[in-house]
Amino acid sequence: MFNKVLSVVGLLISSYLYFSQNNISYCPTGGCDIVAKSSYSHIGMVPISLIGIFGYIIIINYLFFLRESKSYLYVGIVITGIAFVFSIYLIYISIFKINAICFWCTLSFIIISFLFISLNIKLRNFNNTRLNQAS
């Protein structure tokens, strides 16, 4: 349940960033507008925040239909793993290329990291439970 809530929060963050691309009204770090107005805020014509919206929609749908099976957990790890690696790339760009930190982007990175780690833990627990039942 907690993962579903986090995914919805991530979707809200991405939506906020998308709809306030040109003027982010609240940013505790002061770097949100710098990041949002940088050349790295788009891939071609597509805003990164729109990619985030679609990514979180995929994750929310995955979590809504989550089944307790090994193959299904692997799918979730692949989905969140791709998002995790992309988020690491974006944080790197933010820190080392743009020289600004966006509070909302960092929060989204934390959410994706937590989702990726929690699905890995769930898979490990699933495997341990299966091993214990087989003994």
C-alpha positions as a printed NumPy array, in Angstrom:
array([[  0.   ,   0.   ,   0.   ],
       [  2.834,   2.386,   0.893],
       [  4.392,   1.878,  -2.561],
       [  1.096,   2.816,  -4.204],
       [  0.909,   6.025,  -2.168],
       [  4.509,   6.874,  -3.039],
       [  3.804,   6.276,  -6.721],
       [  0.826,   8.631,  -6.618],
       [  2.984,  11.26 ,  -4.877],
       [  5.578,  10.791,  -7.638],
       [  2.873,  11.261, -10.257],
       [  1.727,  14.451,  -8.533],
       [  5.304,  15.772,  -8.426],
       [  5.849,  15.043, -12.128],
       [  2.501,  16.641, -12.959],
       [  3.361,  19.732, -10.904],
       [  6.685,  20.057, -12.715],
       [  5.023,  19.571, -16.095],
       [  2.283,  22.142, -15.564],
       [  4.633,  24.71 , -14.034],
       [  7.545,  24.254, -16.436],
       [  8.21 ,  27.934, -16.911],
       [  7.658,  29.083, -13.339],
       [  7.922,  26.671, -10.426],
       [  6.27 ,  28.579,  -7.621],
       [  7.677,  26.642,  -4.659],
       [ 11.262,  25.429,  -4.517],
       [ 13.088,  25.254,  -1.171],
       [ 16.468,  24.768,  -2.883],
       [ 16.089,  27.649,  -5.318],
       [ 17.315,  25.451,  -8.167],
       [ 14.034,  24.222,  -9.6  ],
       [ 13.605,  27.022, -12.138],
       [ 17.248,  26.746, -13.173],
       [ 16.841,  23.016, -13.818],
       [ 13.429,  23.45 , -15.485],
       [ 14.748,  26.126, -17.865],
       [ 17.95 ,  24.298, -18.757],
       [ 18.536,  22.587, -22.082],
       [ 18.475,  19.27 , -20.192],
       [ 14.817,  19.634, -19.197],
       [ 13.692,  18.141, -22.525],
       [ 14.644,  15.201, -24.663],
       [ 13.982,  16.6  , -28.085],
       [ 10.56 ,  18.183, -27.776],
       [  9.474,  15.999, -24.854],
       [  9.74 ,  17.48 , -21.349],
       [ 11.415,  15.197, -18.795],
       [  8.449,  15.837, -16.489],
       [  6.116,  14.294, -19.1  ],
       [  8.34 ,  11.211, -19.202],
       [  8.001,  11.145, -15.397],
       [  4.208,  11.302, -15.638],
       [  4.103,   8.336, -18.021],
       [  6.643,   6.428, -15.955],
       [  4.674,   6.865, -12.749],
       [  1.438,   5.873, -14.527],
       [  3.14 ,   2.642, -15.614],
       [  4.406,   2.017, -12.068],
       [  0.989,   2.768, -10.527],
       [ -0.682,   0.334, -12.928],
       [  1.946,  -2.279, -12.185],
       [  1.466,  -1.89 ,  -8.413],
       [ -2.329,  -1.934,  -8.741],
       [ -2.209,  -5.282, -10.516],
       [  0.715,  -6.656,  -8.469],
       [  0.632, -10.407,  -8.106],
       [  2.754, -12.397,  -5.739],
       [  4.808, -14.261,  -8.285],
       [  8.491, -14.305,  -9.02 ],
       [  8.129, -13.33 , -12.679],
       [  5.807, -10.45 , -11.83 ],
       [  8.286,  -9.13 ,  -9.257],
       [ 11.034,  -9.315, -11.888],
       [  8.904,  -7.184, -14.212],
       [  8.507,  -4.588, -11.45 ],
       [ 12.236,  -4.586, -10.797],
       [ 12.905,  -3.996, -14.501],
       [ 10.352,  -1.148, -14.663],
       [ 11.573,   0.591, -11.516],
       [ 15.194,  -0.252, -12.378],
       [ 14.926,   1.645, -15.66 ],
       [ 13.36 ,   4.586, -13.811],
       [ 16.074,   4.36 , -11.125],
       [ 18.941,   4.45 , -13.644],
       [ 17.279,   7.322, -15.535],
       [ 16.835,   9.199, -12.237],
       [ 20.51 ,   8.711, -11.363],
       [ 21.395,  10.157, -14.765],
       [ 19.123,  13.153, -14.171],
       [ 20.556,  13.805, -10.707],
       [ 24.063,  13.614, -12.195],
       [ 23.118,  16.118, -14.899],
       [ 21.526,  18.381, -12.321],
       [ 24.565,  18.434, -10.042],
       [ 27.458,  18.33 , -12.508],
       [ 26.127,  19.94 , -15.702],
       [ 23.445,  22.386, -14.572],
       [ 24.992,  23.079, -11.145],
       [ 21.586,  23.341,  -9.504],
       [ 19.481,  20.996,  -7.436],
       [ 15.727,  20.796,  -7.912],
       [ 13.931,  19.831,  -4.714],
       [ 11.094,  18.129,  -6.61 ],
       [ 13.441,  16.171,  -8.876],
       [ 15.404,  14.991,  -5.853],
       [ 12.19 ,  13.944,  -4.105],
       [ 11.16 ,  11.999,  -7.209],
       [ 14.595,  10.322,  -7.23 ],
       [ 14.093,   9.288,  -3.593],
       [ 10.656,   7.867,  -4.401],
       [ 11.941,   5.869,  -7.392],
       [ 14.895,   4.633,  -5.327],
       [ 12.584,   3.473,  -2.547],
       [ 10.269,   1.698,  -5.012],
       [ 13.189,  -0.068,  -6.692],
       [ 14.726,  -1.144,  -3.385],
       [ 11.405,  -2.247,  -1.891],
       [ 10.608,  -4.463,  -4.892],
       [ 14.057,  -6.038,  -4.622],
       [ 13.416,  -6.716,  -0.935],
       [  9.987,  -8.128,  -1.765],
       [ 11.566, -10.488,  -4.3  ],
       [ 14.204, -11.591,  -1.783],
       [ 11.505, -12.225,   0.841],
       [  9.42 , -14.088,  -1.735],
       [ 12.395, -16.327,  -2.568],
       [ 13.168, -16.907,   1.127],
       [  9.541, -17.805,   1.848],
       [  9.534, -20.297,  -1.032],
       [ 12.773, -21.84 ,   0.211],
       [ 11.413, -22.136,   3.753],
       [  8.186, -23.726,   2.513],
       [ 10.167, -26.223,   0.453],
       [ 12.23 , -27.3  ,   3.492]])
